[in-house]
């Protein structure tokens, strides 16, 4: 190991550190002793380079005082490199170099042209196969090394093996080493899919990180302020590929991920899949289909027995059973951010527990360390909505890292009904006249949601923002020069949130304006007709109830942020019966109680008597007669000419496919109270 690999100047870019103690690892001690000897030779009139050593004493920088003449000053302590490749990192135990491999190695001075692309298979702690792809950057740098970038796929997906034309190729071109992962149970990684279970997926992910750090001897390590070096690493991906990033950081005792860029990622799966006690069944069914299709062992393996039981019982009884809620909470970022004591964590309880196994809290709910994160979230995303990103943003920002948030117009988007009808061929020709007829009556065709838009907030591309954020934090060796205006917007995200209004248009909100400062409270007028419930709620497919809102600013341009409801659901003329507030412990899976109303509330806009439109396709379910104080799903949309703003209330919606009220004793409900409008 020669000093030339450290670089003669002992610094990287503008980053410099000064003294280190003699008690460090042998390599560092030898560097200090060599430098001290060189200083003494110079002081005596000798030439430090005359003995053939490549080590030089760096000249002072703006952060260092120039040495003063006089015998009382101690010898100058040399600057030590801020960043080292793995094979020169003190204290890091590396695996033996495989003499038969044709992959890059700085220790073996082999294949340093890089660009290798190969699969690695490991055996997990649970006896399953872990599969991932290693993609080397071109031209390996053995002086400072390369930051590691982990990539994870979405639910039902698989690792990337050919990065051409993707964001991963762009990362490689910037000098990152990329590892793309087959998550547990998908593609060539075996085992059942546990949905980012710390006990299973979590341990597998740490094993991948351990392998990378000990086998890729060119990975960069950064000197830490408290001493020692730590892996320079980040992570990227969306949806399931965002969950794994937060999971690794939450459980890794070495805190090796420096920067995360999760897109369209949940905060609490209990809310994602079962908001306000109402199963989001259209998405649940799609996730089952996608998960089983992409699983390593569909049907016999695939989704874990505990998950299949949850979905089957939910479809049958219209509730997520109580024993499943702790399971999904444990698999969420919220579990670690909340950091509740162990005695406040309820048990995971499943009929399939004997074959599912691993239903214990093996990782304590301890708040993670601060970390830099760029969250991005689709404002139109109906699976993991903006509120999830807002909760994640607030939770991780409170830990002290540089945490930012931007929205975009893409995400988890359900298919348009019109698009599905187009598949009917000649029968589709009759759809347009039917649509015109319904519009003339103030109604509309049933819809899951409208088509998504660009993965951008106004002119700020998510991919560009991610690369800028990663490069700012990890400083890859070949970072590309990025557009100054775009970089300015990424910097602006430090104190503001970008919310997209539509493709090419966005609004910037202060943090207080998202869910507090810009809210205007107004009374919800009494609806002229009750809101149909139970089987009658199916009429909402054509004609949901629109409730206009009064007392709003005259210059109202739209809505942008998170609103809030403080309302009561009651029976027409009767209000809320006393038996609904009696606190009687009824069986959780009883289908009819006389109190089990379900309605879905969104922001609506309409012109005159035309059919109203649902803003950003976002709905907030309310379940049960009585009072409800809840946040509405965050939206951002401008009102069109002559449109009025109101609440749009459904007794049934296709996004909650099988989750209409089954309580035939509640045929209709009224809604009264107040709403806080996030005005634009």
Secondary structure as UniProt FT lines:
FT   HELIX           3..5
FT   TURN            8..9
FT   TURN            13..14
FT   TURN            22..23
FT   HELIX           26..43
FT   TURN            44..45
FT   TURN            48..51
FT   TURN            62..63
FT   TURN            71..72
FT   STRAND          83..85
FT   HELIX           86..88
FT   TURN            90..91
FT   TURN            99..100
FT   TURN            106..109
FT   TURN            112..113
FT   STRAND          117..123
FT   TURN            125..126
FT   STRAND          129..135
FT   TURN            142..144
FT   STRAND          148..152
FT   TURN            155..156
FT   TURN            164..165
FT   HELIX           167..173
FT   TURN            174..175
FT   STRAND          177..182
FT   TURN            184..185
FT   TURN            187..188
FT   HELIX           198..202
FT   HELIX           203..215
FT   TURN            217..218
FT   STRAND          219..223
FT   TURN            225..226
FT   STRAND          229..231
FT   STRAND          233..238
FT   HELIX           240..251
FT   TURN            253..254
FT   STRAND          259..263
FT   HELIX           269..273
FT   HELIX           275..277
FT   HELIX           281..294
FT   TURN            296..300
FT   HELIX           305..317
FT   HELIX           322..330
FT   HELIX           333..338
FT   HELIX           342..344
FT   TURN            351..352
FT   HELIX           353..356
FT   STRAND          372..378
FT   TURN            379..380
FT   HELIX           386..397
FT   TURN            398..400
FT   STRAND          403..408
FT   HELIX           417..421
FT   HELIX           422..430
FT   HELIX           431..440
FT   TURN            441..442
FT   STRAND          456..457
FT   TURN            458..459
FT   STRAND          460..461
FT   HELIX           462..474
FT   TURN            477..478
FT   HELIX           484..492
FT   TURN            493..495
FT   STRAND          496..502
FT   TURN            503..504
FT   STRAND          505..510
FT   HELIX           511..515
FT   TURN            516..518
FT   STRAND          519..524
FT   STRAND          531..532
FT   HELIX           534..541
FT   STRAND          545..549
FT   TURN            554..555
FT   STRAND          558..561
FT   STRAND          564..571
FT   TURN            572..574
FT   HELIX           578..581
FT   TURN            588..589
FT   STRAND          598..606
FT   TURN            608..609
FT   STRAND          613..614
FT   HELIX           615..617
FT   STRAND          620..623
FT   STRAND          626..631
FT   STRAND          635..638
FT   TURN            641..642
FT   STRAND          644..650
FT   HELIX           654..656
FT   TURN            657..658
FT   TURN            664..665
FT   STRAND          668..679
//
